[in-house]
Amino acid sequence: MDLDELAQKIRGRIAKCRELAKYINDPRTTETLLQMANEGERDLAKLETEGAVPTSMIDRVSHTRSGDRIN
């Protein structure tokens, strides 16, 4: 798997976590999903800082933070 594919998979997981968090009625589960999404964003940012992933790939990530509770 190349780095573009890895970044795309991470972006997909971030989006899925945020999407699921919208529909989960359990606050702890919602918070966990949002935390997972935030960790994915940090992982992408780290890859970008290390020069492994172009900045243009990072810009496609949604930037909702964990403080933005959905439930």
Helices and strands as residue ranges (DSSP letters): H 3-23, H 27-49, H 55-58
